[in-house]
Amino acid sequence: MIKKIIIPQNNSLYLVIPNNYIGREIEVLLYPTDELEEENVKPKKTMANFTGVLSESDYQSLKSHTEQARKEWSRDI
């Protein structure tokens, strides 16, 4: 795999394909890296985000499981 970050000086790009890539399917991606940083920032979800999505029994089961997992993490090993 070859990965290179560049700053283009014009709207043309010249690619040299390595010999071992000839005849093989390759993928070329073009995207500004600052857009990736913006997309990766997602707000954290809380239980309130699932209000009305889970049934009462599913909610209680998930809540119980979450509480149990928290207890396991806080115990002395």
C-alpha positions as CSV (number, residue, x, y, z in Angstrom):
1,M,0.0,0.0,0.0
2,I,1.2,3.5,-0.8
3,K,-0.2,6.5,1.0
4,K,0.9,10.0,0.4
5,I,-0.5,13.3,1.6
6,I,0.1,16.2,-0.8
7,I,-0.9,19.8,-1.1
8,P,-1.8,20.3,-4.8
9,Q,-0.5,23.4,-6.6
10,N,-3.0,23.1,-9.5
11,N,-5.9,20.9,-10.6
12,S,-3.8,18.2,-12.2
13,L,-2.1,15.2,-10.6
14,Y,0.3,12.8,-12.2
15,L,0.5,9.3,-10.8
16,V,3.2,6.7,-11.3
17,I,1.9,3.2,-10.7
18,P,4.4,0.7,-9.3
19,N,5.1,-2.3,-11.5
20,N,3.6,-4.8,-9.1
21,Y,0.3,-2.9,-9.3
22,I,0.0,-3.2,-13.0
23,G,-3.0,-5.4,-14.0
24,R,-4.4,-5.3,-10.5
25,E,-7.5,-3.5,-9.3
26,I,-6.4,-0.4,-7.3
27,E,-8.3,2.2,-5.4
28,V,-7.5,5.9,-5.6
29,L,-9.1,8.2,-3.0
30,L,-9.1,12.0,-3.1
31,Y,-10.4,14.0,-0.1
32,P,-9.2,16.9,2.0
33,T,-8.0,15.7,5.3
34,D,-9.6,18.5,7.2
35,E,-13.0,17.2,6.2
36,L,-12.2,13.9,7.9
37,E,-11.4,15.6,11.2
38,E,-14.8,17.4,11.1
39,E,-16.7,14.1,10.3
40,N,-15.1,12.1,13.1
41,V,-16.4,14.5,15.8
42,K,-19.6,12.9,17.0
43,P,-21.5,13.8,20.2
44,K,-21.6,11.1,22.8
45,K,-24.9,9.2,23.1
46,T,-26.6,8.8,26.5
47,M,-29.5,6.6,27.5
48,A,-31.8,9.6,26.8
49,N,-31.0,9.2,23.1
50,F,-32.9,5.9,23.1
51,T,-36.1,7.2,24.7
52,G,-39.0,5.7,22.9
53,V,-36.8,3.3,20.9
54,L,-36.5,0.5,23.4
55,S,-39.4,-1.3,25.0
56,E,-39.6,-1.0,28.8
57,S,-38.3,-4.5,29.2
58,D,-35.4,-4.0,26.8
59,Y,-34.6,-0.7,28.6
60,Q,-34.6,-2.4,32.0
61,S,-32.4,-5.2,30.7
62,L,-29.9,-2.8,29.2
63,K,-29.9,-0.6,32.3
64,S,-29.2,-3.7,34.5
65,H,-26.4,-4.9,32.2
66,T,-24.8,-1.4,32.2
67,E,-24.9,-1.2,36.0
68,Q,-23.4,-4.6,36.3
69,A,-20.6,-3.8,33.9
70,R,-19.8,-0.6,35.8
71,K,-19.6,-2.5,39.1
72,E,-17.2,-5.0,37.5
73,W,-14.9,-2.2,36.3
74,S,-14.9,-0.5,39.7
75,R,-14.0,-3.6,41.8
76,D,-10.5,-4.3,43.1
77,I,-8.6,-6.9,41.1
